[in-house]
Amino acid sequence: RESNGYVLAAYVQALGAHATMLANARDIAHELDEAVRGGLQADVLITSGGLSVGERDLVRPALRRAGVVIEFESVAMKPGARVAFGRIGRRLVFGLPGTPSACRVAFEILVVPALRTLLGYREAIRPPVSAYLTAPVDIRPGRRRYLWGLAALSSDGLAVTPHLVQSTATLRAASDANALILIEAHVTALAAGSRVPVHLLDAEALPVTQARRPEVIGVVGERDAGKTTLIERLVPALAQRGVTVAVIKHHFHQRELDEEGTDTARAAAAGAVRTVLAGPGGVTSRAPSVNDPPLEDALAQTGAVDLVLVEGYSRAPIPKILVRGRSPELEKTPPSGPIIAVVSDAAEERNQAAFRWDQIDRLADFIVTLVRQGARIV
């Protein structure tokens, strides 16, 4: 069923241009020649299909026979790689793929800027905007990718959710989307919470969601009281309850991010404002700082999670779990912010939620209740 012509004509008219739909041409040379001659009466001719390398892909030869000078015949992008652009005099010719989703991507990325220029728009190219992913993405590298997604405004900024199905042969992926997510050619995977450039298809009709930032709870206590041990036990207990957790560890005495001589240390010493170490074990992003970085800078790296456990930053104004060791007092200045729970061997605190070390599951339930209440605890 022919659908691309109706879709493209509707979008051309929405931009403010006049669209004329020509009759469909079969994969027969003289029919294509006649269709191309009729289309070249317009300022811009857009074709769909017939651009691959099969014996029935006859559009490019027909364009050349009509005198069109082909400027390029493919683009390193997916979907939409099989495209062509040419000119004849002042007329522009765009050959787009035949599969519906690929056709639409190529139209948005390559044709729309040209039409906006011809129509006198102040901004011919609508620059992409930054958004954070609400779900992880795994893709094959090699070509710049465009993924259909749904963008929405939230209290944390612009969020975008990639569609689960990105088939080029269906209309659903494009018709249910209001954004195209741009993934550069070298990228293989992005975690939820990663920032990505997004082409908004209808910036004036963005839905608004109630997405929330993750809850943040500090874990404080004297040296060797067991702060790291508590986090180590809490994370799997919370995961069993469906809570995703990120952990921030504050190293007060850390002065260097890498050992001297490593590649990332050399790049930082040369003046790089950020280094990213990527390998089979994961991705580490590092930003040198002369002063102690604020907690907000660390929180910006945690991605889309339900809860962030922070070991250190005892003076930050966040709720905290106090881990009691053998000493009855903290080694340093008492932490600021409300103490919402205490973990100790005895757990005899008054007016606070108190937990023994053998009550980690009870503490996890307590935290889940706070996270899922809907009210901010930060």
C-alpha positions, 0 to 999 in steps of 0.5 A: 500500500502506498502511504509515503506520498500522503505522509510527505504531502501532509508535512509539506503542506504543514510547512506552508508549501503547496504539495502536488501528488503525482500518480504512482509509477511502476518499475518501468523506465518509460513510466518513471521518465514521464513521472519525473518530467511531470515532477520537474515542473515544480520547484522541488521534486521528492521521490520515494522508493526505487533507490537501492541496487536491485534490477527494479531500482530505476529511479536514479537512472530516470533522474539522470536521463531527465538531466538531473545532476546527482550530488550524492547517492547515500548518507552514512545514517540509519535508517535512511541511508539509501537517499539521493540529492540532485539539481537541475537548474534551480530545481532541487530533487530528493530521492527518499527510501521506500520503507515508511520509517526510513523515508520519514527520517530522511525527509526530516533530516535532509528535506525539511531544512531545504524546504524551510530555507526556500520558504524563508524561515528564520531558522532553516535548520532546527538545532537539536536539543539536549534530553536525558534518556529514560531507558537504556539503548543498545545499538550497532555502531558504524552509522549515525542512528536516528531513533523514534522516541517520545519526548516530554517535559518533566521537573528534571528537564526534557526527557525522551523515551525511545520506542521499543520497536524501531522497524523501518517497514512500519508506520507505527514507530514514526506516527507514535513519535514526537522526536528523533534521538540522534546517536553518533556512529561510534556509540554502542550503548547508552545508559538510562539518564544519558544526555542525547541530542534530540530533534523535536518534531513538534516542540509546541505540543510536548506532553508534561510528565511528573518525572522525579529526581532520585531520592538522595540519602547520605550514609555517615558515621565515624571511621571504620563504623561500617558505612561501606558495609551497610551500603554493600548490604543495602543495595541488593536488598533494595534491588529485590524490592524493585529500587534501582540504586546509584552510589556516590563515594566521597574521597576527601583526600583524593587528589588525582583521578588516575595514576601518573602516566595513564592515558587519561591522566596524560589527557587531563594534564594536557588540559582536557576538561573531561576524560571518559574511560570506556572498556569491557568493564564499563564507562567512567567519566572523570572531570578534574576539579581544583576544589572539592566538587559539590554533591550536585556535580556528582548527582548529575552523573548518576543517571535515572535511578530511584535512589542515590546512597551517598557515603561522605558529604556529611555537611550536605543538606540531605537526610542521612543514615547514621552508622554507629561504631564502637565510639559513642561519638562521631570522630569529626563534626556531627553531620548536618541534615536530618538523621532519619535512621540509625544502624548500630549493634544495640539500636537503642536510639530514641525518637529515631528509626533504629536498626541492628545489623541483622535488620537490613531487610527491615531497614530496606523496607523503611527506605522503600516506604520513603522513596515510594511515598511520593513526597520528596525527602531531600 
